[in-house]
Amino acid sequence: MNKKSINAIIGITAFFAYGNAAQAHTFGAEGAGFAEGFIHPFIGVDHLLAMLAIGIWAVQLGHKALWRLPAAFVGTMSLAALLASYGPVLPLLELAIAATVLFLGIILMFSVRLPIAAGMLIAGLFASVHGYAHGLEMPQAASPLFYGAGFIAATSLVHAFGITMAVLIKRQLWLTRAGGLAIAATGLYLATATI
C-alpha cells in the first residue's frame, strides 16, 4: 500500500470519526437566517454523511442518476421541512436519521446498483427524515425562508462535493468501499447512541 493510499484512509477515518450523534438538531435556530441555515448541515455528522453518500452513490449509478438522486434528495428534504414546520415531532426521528446513514454506508460498501427510479425513491425517503429534522427548527428562525434556502444550498453543495470526490476516486473502488464502511460504522454508532 503506497503513502497516498494510507493518507487517504487516515483522512477518511478522521473525517468520519468526528462529532456526536445528531448535533445538528440541537443548536437552536433562534434569529437564524441564510448563514445559519447554510452552516446547519455541516455541524451534524449525520446530515453531512448522508448528503455525501447520496453524491457518491449517484456516481456509482452513473448517467442521469448524477443529477436525479441529488434532486430527489433536495426536493423531498425541502417538502419534508415545510411539512415539519406545521406538524408534530415524530417519534424516533433521530434513530431514523441514523438508520439512513447506516443504510447509505451499506449501499456504498456493496456498490448497490438499482434502477434510477428506485434510487430516487430511496434518496427521497431518506431525505424526508433529514428534512423533517431541519423543518422542526424553522419556526424558531427569524427568517424561515432564508434559513431553508441556506440549508438547501448547503445540501446541494455537499452533494456536489460527494460527486466530485467519487469521480476522483472512481478507479479506486476500495476507497469507495472503505468510505462506505466508515459511513455505515458511523451510522451504527449514531443509532446506538440514540437508543
N, C-alpha and C positions, 0 to 999 in steps of 0.2 A: 504494500500500500504506500503510495507516494505522499509527500508532505502536503500537497494541495488537497488530497482526499481526506487526510487526517484533520487538517484545518477546517474543512467543510463539515465534517462530522462534529467537531468540537463546537463550531459556530451554531449548527442546527440544534445541538443538545442544549447549549446555553440559552439560545433564543426561546426554546420551548419549555425550559425549566423554570422561567421566572414567573413571579406573580402568585397570587392566591385565588381561590375559587371566586368566580363571578364578581370581581371587584368593580367592574364597570357599572354595576347596577346600584352601587351603594353611595356614590359621591354626592348625590342630590343635584338637582339642576336648577336651584333657585336663582332666578335672574339670568338664566342662560340664554345664549343666542347662537349664532352660526359657529363661532370659535369653539364654544363648549361642546356643541353637537359634533363638530369635526373631530375633536380630541377624544370624545367618549369611546368610540370603538377601539382606540389604541390602548386604553388603560385597563381593559379587561381581556385577559388571555383567552377566554372562551370565545368572545366575538372575533378577536384577531385571528385565531387559528381556524375558525370556521370559514371566514372570508378568504384567507389564504388557500385553504383546502379546495374551496369552490373554484378558484382560479386555476389551481394545479390540475384538478380533475377535468376542467374544461379543456385543457391542453391534452390530457390523456385521451379524451373522447374525440378531440380534433374537429376540423371543419366548422360547421355552423355552431357547434357547442361553445366555441371560443367566445361568442357574444351572447348566445341564448341562455347558458347556465347563469352567468352573472346577471343578465337582465331579469331572469326569473327570480333570482335571489333578491335583487334590489327592489323589484316591483312588489313582490309578496311581502317583503320586510316593511316596505312603506305602507302598504294597506293594513298590515297587522298592527303597525304602530298607531295608525289612525284609529283603528277599532279599539285598541287598548286604552286610548285616552278617554273613551266613553264606557269602557267595560270594567269588570271586576278583576282583581288579581287572581290569576289562575293558580290552582294548587300544583305543587311540584314543578313550577316553572324553571327553577334553577337546575333541577335534575334533568328536565327535558333538554335544556340548553347544553348541559354537559354530555348528554347522550348524543346530541348532534355532532359534537366534537369527536367523540369516540367512534361513531359510525363513519364519519368522513375520513378519519385516520385509517380505518379498516379498508374503506373503499380505495384509498390511495395505495395502501400497502399491497393490496392484491390486484391493483390496476383493473378494477371492476369496469367492464365495458357494457354499457346499456344503450338502447336507442336514445337519441337525444331527448325525445318527449318524456321518457321515463326519468332521465337525468334532471330535466327541468322540473318535473313533479317532485322529485326528492329534494332538489335545491329549494323549491318553493315551500315545501313542508318544513324543512329545517329553518328557512328564513322566517317563517311565521312565528316561531317561538322567540327568535332573536329580536324581531321587530316588535313583538308584543312587549318584551322587556324594555326596549327603548321607549315605546309609547307610554308605558306606565309613568315615566318621568316627565313626559312632555307637558302635562297640565301644570307642573311646578314651574316650568320655564316662563320667563318674562315674554319670550317670543317663540312659541312652539313651532311656528312655520320656519323661522330661521334655524332653530335648533335641529329640526328634522332635516332641513336642507344640508346642514353640516354633517350629520351622520350618514346621509345618503351619499354625499360627495366623498367622505372618508371611506365608506364601504366600497364604492366604485374604485377608488384609488388602490385599496388593498387587494381587490380582485385583480386589477391590472398588474400589481406587483407580483401576485401569485402566478399569473400567466407568464410574465416576463421571466421570473425565476424558473418556472417549469420548462420554458423554451430553452433557456440557457443550459439546463442540466438534462435535457431530453434524452441524450445518448447515454447518460449515466443513470440507468434505471435503478440501480441500487441506492442512489441518493434519494430518488423519489420514494422508494420503499422505506428507506431509513427515516425520511421525513414523515411518512405516513405512520410508521411505528411510533415515532415521538409524539405525533398528534394524538394517536389512539391512546397512548400511555397517559398523556396529559388529560384527555377526556375521561379516562377511567379514574384518575386521581381526583378530578373535579367532581365526578359523580359520587365517589365515596366520601368526599369532603362535605357534600350537601346532605348526606343521609344522617 
